[in-house]
Amino acid sequence: MAAVTGAYFFSAGFTPSPAVRSCLSPSSGKLNLNSSSVYNPIQQYAVTSEEPISPSTSSTTTTKTTGSFLDNLRLKVKQLDEEEAVENIKNPFRLELEEAASLVKYRKSLKDYFEESKCFNRSEGGGCGGPPRWFSPLECSSRLEDSPLLLYLPGIDGVGLGLVRQQCSLGKMFDIWCLHIPVKDRTSFTGLVKLVEGTVRTESNHSTRPIYLVGESLGACLALAVAARNPDIDLSLILANPGTSFKKSQLEPLIPVLEIIPDQLQLGLPYMLSLMTGDPLKEAMANVIKGFPLQQIFGALSQDVTAMSSYLSVLSDILPRETLLWKLQLLKSASAYANSRLHAVKAQTLVLCSGKDQLLPSQAEGQRLYDTLPNCENRSFQDSGHFLFLENEIDIVTIIKGTSFYRRGANHDYISDYLLPSPPEFRKIYESNRLIVQATSPVLLSTLEDGKIVRGLAGIPSEGPVLYVGYHMLLGFELTPMVTQFLIERNILMRGIAHPSMFRRLKEGMLPSLSEFDTFRAMGAVPVSGKLFYQLLSSKSHVLLYPGGVREACHRKGEEYKLFWPEQSEFIRMAARFGTKIVPFGVVGEDDLFEVVFDYDDQMKVPFLRDYITKIAEQSKSVRTEANGEVSNQDMHLPGVLPKFPGRFYYYFGKPIETEGRKKELRDKEKAHELYMQVKSEVENCLAFLKEKRESDPYRNLLTRLAYQATHGFPSEIPTFEL
């Protein structure tokens, strides 16, 4: 169990959950520190002092508990043999990545949602009485400095535990407060708006940090209403399946039905429960595909089915007929209120839409809000249901990182606001791209200080700034194996300089959705910018640069391994300013995967394809408009290719070129250009070396690699040519 601090404060007589630590009284704006209402049944939960504290400035002390993730890591290291332990200690990320799969069991589940909901509804009156109030989950006590405030606004359940599966990871990035609406509370929608608005204004008055409003269904309407009434406050909205589509849903006809049925008949609850718990059989089949043991899968399935019957009683306590009727009427008024004020919403907004939402037409509503709101982005989850945040496959932190939606100031900063992917996040990214890694069995070579070429990345400098300059393979297929291997083997994140179309669009059109590039942003890519390049080098980052850009990645027939670099030395003087080590590299193997048969020149001869390419160019900001020659042609298009029987990818990183102490020397344009041409020549030498050496690789063909793995085990490293 994670380290926890504090307690949950309510009015006298309320027995709170041990999983939360503090509450803000909406009437006074201060903590209600009535010590008689503190619930602390276990010694490992520390209780805050009885001094009145402002929630935004309060500090807590942590009480460590056994079984933490770090303790498990240390135990794992002790169990490893000495050589492996030393290697893992040198690169903790490797060990954490191996532990990421088992980390899933530490993440809270739907069962935790229902178990903790019981705590909100027990004792005399339980959570059924009192006004709405804020609480902060215990596991959210350890966060980044200057973390923005996140206010969670619940859906029709009102409990405030909708983020229970997300709290641990979100709590590292945000100061989280959750709104709890007691079962018997009958505060009107405008009353709830004023409550949230009061908190938002209070926090905004004494802090410059942005405030995030995260709401689902009813809570999304609440967030939109507050944003519309407060356009001058720095707000960011994250809306899951917004209830603004209520008039088009099947919920409205349910209101008159609930008005006439007896209290004893809870007709809608089994259906509501099925929407929350999903399809256990579907999850079981997904685990079969992932390769989990059948005994473990069917054991978990049996437990899920048994647990569902007990969940029904908890749900009936949370949403008795009278309360469910009230919440639906509340949602109806909330939808009308929010829709009438959408024109006033100026806040940055991220709408999350489920493709299988059986309560609301969320996909269509997401598109409507995207078209209506001026600063809005959409993300769609085709296989998800209404209760998005409670689903196992949904990770809000990953979504926030991938959409560049996290900021601690007025605007998102690609450097200071960037957060590394956690081992579980990286593992998920890696698994989704495993096919290309397995199909290409990449060989990575690097050069030691003495000039010796070795397999692996031992020759890569550990300390930044380091600038990797190389050849951009067709459609950038080399990126995934290279970037992931750097992180796994050396715990180095290569931050790529990418085309601006991956981050923003001048207008909508035919380019792939921005969501297609979420993984690139999560892995640290930044748009082309001299300012960002400067900031990356000044922060001692490892930066990945392709001078050939789109022209190289979308090359023509017969142009494999040809460099298309600008005539001017774009990066040398900036690199020298910070004493950057420049690592030239080459990569070959694209011609073992595809053959270009219908290139840019062919497409420009076809009128409708020429118009298509022109329209794509109008969608995004152009780069290198001042350049001359071939490199200035950065029109994006998709070359027509024929797939080949998969060969192998080969990477060769040359000896690092030092610029330390050459700052004054390289201010001279001629000297800078000489070094620029040296780097280009080294990249060409790397390509020539790999093209020659791969001819002697007995495992260049996929079939020979599969045969080797069949006899030596699939995790085994496949040999290559002699060095």
Secondary structure, DSSP 4 states (H G I P E B T S, - for coil): ---B------STT----TTEEEEE-TTTSSB---GGG----STTS----SS---TTT-----B--TT-HHHHHHHHHHHS-HHHHHHHHH-HHHHHHHHHHHHGGGS--HHHHHHHHHHTT-SSSGGGSS--EEEEEGGG----TTPPEEEEE--TT-SS-TTTTTHHHHTTT-EEEEEE--TT----HHHHHHHHHHHHHHHHHT--S-EEEEEETHHHHHHHHHHHH-TTS-EEEEEES-GGGGGGSSSTTHHHHHHHS-TT--TTHHHHHHHHH--HHHHHHHHHHHT--HHHHHHHHHHHHHHHHHHHHHHHHHS-HHHHHHHHHHHHHHHHHHHTTGGG--SEEEEEEETT-SSS-HHHHHHHHHHHSTTEEEEEETT--S-GGGSTT--HHHHHHHTT---SSSS--TTTT--PPPHHHHHHHHHHTHHHHHHH--EEEEE-TTS-EEESSTTS-SSS-EEEEE---GGGTTHHHHHHHHHHHH---EEEEE-GGGT--SS-SSSPPGGGGHHHHHTT-EES-HHHHHHHHHTT-EEEE-TTHHHHHT--TT-TT-----SS-SSHHHHHHTTPEEEEEEEE-GGGTEEEEE-HHHHTTSHHHHHHHHHHHHHS--S-TT--SGGG-------EEEE-S----EEEE-PPBP-TT-TTGGGSHHHHHHHHHHHHHHHHHHHHHHHHHGGG-TT-SHHHHHHHHHHH-TTSPPP-S--
